[in-house]
Amino acid sequence: MDNNPNINECIPYNCLSNPEVEVLGGERIETGYTPIDISLSLTQFLLSEFVPGAGFVLGLVDIIWGIFGPSQWDAFLVQIEQLINQRIEEFARNQAISRLEGLSNLYQIYAESFREWEADPTNPALREEMRIQFNDMNSALTTAIPLFAVQNYQVPLLSVYVQAANLHLSVLRDVSVFGQRWGFDAATINSRYNDLTRLIGNYTDYAVRWYNTGLERVWGPDSRDWVRYNQFRRELTLTVLDIVALFSNYDSRRYPIRTVSQLTREIYTNPVLENFDGSFRGMAQRIEQNIRQPHLMDILNRITIYTDVHRGFNYWSGHQITASPVGFSGPEFAFPLFGNAGNAAPPVLVSLTGLGIFRTLSSPLYRRIILGSGPNNQELFVLDGTEFSFASLTTNLPSTIYRQRGTVDSLDVIPPQDNSVPPRAGFSHRLSHVTMLSQAAGAVYTLRAPTFSWQHRSAEFNNIIPSSQITQIPLTKSTNLGSGTSVVKGPGFTGGDILRRTSPGQISTLRVNITAPLSQRYRVRIRYASTTNLQFHTSIDGRPINQGNFSATMSSGSNLQSGSFRTVGFTTPFNFSNGSSVFTLSAHVFNSGNEVYIDRIEFVPAEVTFEAEYDLERAQKAVNELFTSSNQIGLKTDVTDYHIDQVSNLVECLSDEFCLDEKQELSEKVKHAKRLSDERNLLQDPNFRGINRQLDRGWRGSTDITIQGGDDVFKENYVTLLGTFDECYPTYLYQKIDESKLKAYTRYQLRGYIEDSQDLEIYLIRYNAKHETVNVPGTGSLWPLSAQSPIGKCGEPNRCAPHLEWNPDLDCSCRDGEKCAHHSHHFSLDIDVGCTDLNEDLGVWVIFKIKTQDGHARLGNLEFLEEKPLVGEALARVKRAEKKWRDKREKLEWETNIVYKEAKESVDALFVNSQYDRLQADTNIAMIHAADKR
């Protein structure tokens, strides 16, 4: 630090309180599981998993409705209370939280019923249960949501209102998609669909209206007011508007398949200043003017930062932004210089790396410089340094530092959307622009404060159009605007700004990149609002594609609301000729002076691959249901090794063209599940690499047992046991589980899969034998009787052909005192272990045996695993069995010792010494025979 004697005060940022906390006059909600974190996770989920089904239902449970308690719901209320300085009365607060708790409990029941029904969709009882649960859920939401719109508390209750509205729309979409399969009649389904489309508009307009009301309420003239205003705008964009922007996707008939949306709106962190409070009188409007006006989206390529010096202090004095159009589809362009180009140090270049800048760590400093007395006191508000960190899904990228790293962390106010991965991969926003708040008041103060703009990561750079999904592209991602087209502020529910024309002509051109085969055909849809009837024209690379007439959607002078917009499409499909193409949209045949607004265009596959979409959803659901939680830490106990193999088949059969990335991701998860299955399996060599390979470990068995490779039933090796002609020499297969692998007072389970069997005897032996004879009828394979086992093009089994699926309800589970009902190919047999003793090494013997001529068996995917600790009667029973076994063993040892002693005495009497090398003189043959019988 400069030792200039004219300086008597230097205050570093980290010695002062957070400006937002000071302005709000209250304690900030702790970073972590805050309303903002939760809302970002929900938005990510809605952007990536917006496909109806149990996966979506259970996802809402995992993110919000299955984990929230009163304190979490209260945090949503506190967030807005602090921003608008209005406390909700205790009665209204308690009523809202109680309703939310009730909805949460009811939705968890609904989700579980949905999961059970989806596993067995033709079960009449489960279908009826879904009808009951839907009606209960719909009624509860219809009653509860108006209570989140209590008079005088519409703004502080707004974020929980949106959460409940989102839940209601998801439930209504469920019945629109699955209602017929649940047993609802067509009239009821259509009525609920009409409710869905009506409420999408109602909930959207309500949320935007009260967002704007709250925003107006917090506006004021000073910098203190602007801080509150900007925080309200930023945080409610994340907790309200972003979610509302996706409501239209719940229209199940308009968006029947996976739909990719993008949020192009920007949010802003405060100008990086110290002492940024009410001392800046009348500056709110000046600060707001520093915010970038509505514009086309661009890609931030470089920031060139200049440094100036004031009485020995270097600071960020200005910068130059260089950007590219979306898709890098044109030459770079530079913005006018922000601030001034100081030359106190060489410029610092911050260039786009990886996925962009996801974090800034800034160091603002406040200097009070005393030059003398009276008016010569001067204050300096500057930025001393910033570290820029770059996003990457795979590796840490080196950051770029302007002068020094600071302590003002952008992640504190714009956190990641996924906290399960490093912030560089789980980030929610990237830096999109930097402006400069610049002010000087003669000898009183000098102010230079960069203001950072941030854009949601869903707004990707290249306008990618894949196959087999609906791709929504906001028109603010256009490359060029037609003459007369302008970018205007969005109405709040579009996820960004929109385009506007008041005369016929070209609206914009958009460069798109096609990742699907060029043979893929599409139809175009346009989301627009208009005060006039008009005609839309589309072209690709200058080639006319579509032309159609469309009607007015609103009256002249009306405010833009949800109902003002309509999504329309052309019936004629087309295909792209080039992987990178220019799409042009024009509006014609209307009188100048009218208003035409365009939100987005949508590319819809002309022949949607519903089967592929269904297969992916089914595979994702099957993979997720292998694990106990979404982070794949452990397998569910009832998930068998055979079932994991069948899920692996589902994943392998997914279309590479349709979902290669998802397929690879699911494949890794299945491999992880298989590793977890192997780790918990106490059997050695469960995949039958060999029999009789080692004397003291692994499988031992008859020489006529064969090991066969995987087929259309088994993915891995399995064994075939044949009948025997001699009951004294049965066909057998066995293995001993070592005592060292067992836990005391624990139940273990042997289970596996039997393709077919006759007279197969299964034993588990410890204190006594657990024994079942299993007869499983088979057809030679799981394929329908009318079809032969399908074969792939290279002679391998075709596991992608239709076949009977695993049903966990069909269980062949044999327990104490029960007769096994062998209607399933799955079997299980339990055995209880009492006290363990490594010296005795009793272990557990696993034995398979056939002792009849007609007997046979084909089995695989064998597992011996820990089931549960013994308690209660089961614990008492195993202790009794253990005592009985020990008593019997001790009695047998005592009897054996007596017999041994008597026999030894008889033998000893035959000889003259203990070396047994000479008989007694009187020993005769009768005495020898008598000793032998002992």
Sequence and secondary structure as in RCSB ss.txt:
>XXXX:A:sequence
MDNNPNINECIPYNCLSNPEVEVLGGERIETGYTPIDISLSLTQFLLSEFVPGAGFVLGLVDIIWGIFGPSQWDA
FLVQIEQLINQRIEEFARNQAISRLEGLSNLYQIYAESFREWEADPTNPALREEMRIQFNDMNSALTTAIPLFAV
QNYQVPLLSVYVQAANLHLSVLRDVSVFGQRWGFDAATINSRYNDLTRLIGNYTDYAVRWYNTGLERVWGPDSRD
WVRYNQFRRELTLTVLDIVALFSNYDSRRYPIRTVSQLTREIYTNPVLENFDGSFRGMAQRIEQNIRQPHLMDIL
NRITIYTDVHRGFNYWSGHQITASPVGFSGPEFAFPLFGNAGNAAPPVLVSLTGLGIFRTLSSPLYRRIILGSGP
NNQELFVLDGTEFSFASLTTNLPSTIYRQRGTVDSLDVIPPQDNSVPPRAGFSHRLSHVTMLSQAAGAVYTLRAP
TFSWQHRSAEFNNIIPSSQITQIPLTKSTNLGSGTSVVKGPGFTGGDILRRTSPGQISTLRVNITAPLSQRYRVR
IRYASTTNLQFHTSIDGRPINQGNFSATMSSGSNLQSGSFRTVGFTTPFNFSNGSSVFTLSAHVFNSGNEVYIDR
IEFVPAEVTFEAEYDLERAQKAVNELFTSSNQIGLKTDVTDYHIDQVSNLVECLSDEFCLDEKQELSEKVKHAKR
LSDERNLLQDPNFRGINRQLDRGWRGSTDITIQGGDDVFKENYVTLLGTFDECYPTYLYQKIDESKLKAYTRYQL
RGYIEDSQDLEIYLIRYNAKHETVNVPGTGSLWPLSAQSPIGKCGEPNRCAPHLEWNPDLDCSCRDGEKCAHHSH
HFSLDIDVGCTDLNEDLGVWVIFKIKTQDGHARLGNLEFLEEKPLVGEALARVKRAEKKWRDKREKLEWETNIVY
KEAKESVDALFVNSQYDRLQADTNIAMIHAADKR
>XXXX:A:secstr
    TTEEEEEEGGGS  HHHHHHTS    SSS HHHHHHHHHHHHHH    SHHHHHHHIIIIITT  HHHHHH
HHHHHHHHHT    HHHHHHHHHHHHHHHHHHHHHHHHHHHHHHSTT HHHHHHHHHHHHHHHHHHHHHGGGGG 
TT TTTTHHHHHHHHHHHHHHHHHHHHHHHHHT  HHHHHHHHHHHHHHHHHHHHHHHHHHHHHHHHT  SSHHH
HHHHHHHHHHHIIIIIHHHTTGGGG TTT  S EE     EEE   S SS STTSTT HHHHHHTS  S   EEE
EEEEEEEEEETTEEEEEEEEEEEEEGGG S  EE   EE   BSEEEEEEE  TT EEEEEEEEEEEEE  SSGG
G EEEEEEEEEEEEE  SSS    EEES   SEEGGGTS  S TTS HHHH  EEEEEEEEEEEE TTSEEEEEE
EEEEEETTS SS EE SSSEEEEEGGG SEE TT EEE   SSSSS EEEESSSEEEEEEEEEE S TT EEEEE
EEEEESS EEEEEEETTEEEEEEEE   S TT    GGG EEEE SS EE SSSEEEEEEEEESS TT  EEEEE
EEEEESS  HHHHHHHHHHHHHHHTTBSSTT  SB TT  HHHHHHHHHHHHTS HHHHHHHHHHHHHHHHHHHH
HHHHH  SSSTT S SSSSSSSS EE TT EEE   SS SS EEEEE  S TTS EEEEEEE GGG  TTEEEEE
EEEEEEEEEEEEEEESSSEEEEEEEE   SSSS TTS   B TTSSB TTS      TTS  EE TT      SS
EEEEEEEE S  TTTT  EEEEEEE STT EEEEEEEEEEEEEE  HHHHHHHHHHHHHHHHHHHHHHHHHHHHH
HHHHHHHHTTBSSTT  SB TT  HHHHHHHHH 
